[in-house]
Amino acid sequence: MSKQDKLLTKILLGNADANIPFEQLCQLLKQLGFDERIRGSHHIFTKEGIEEILNLQPK
């Protein structure tokens, strides 16, 4: 199981949402096919076919 697979499993289980490193989450989203746009400290992720927009900020 790869590092990214372990991270995805951790996220999907919902056991450690506050303990997920920001950069690793961004990398995972890119690997899942999301496009990233950065505005200031906001990292905005979109993907064709998905209506929701993810707007993330580092802590």
Summary of the structure (lengths in Angstrom):
residues: 59
radius of gyration: 11.7
end to end distance: 28.1
largest distance: 34.5
contacts: 117
relative contact order: 0.16
helix: 41%
strand: 31%
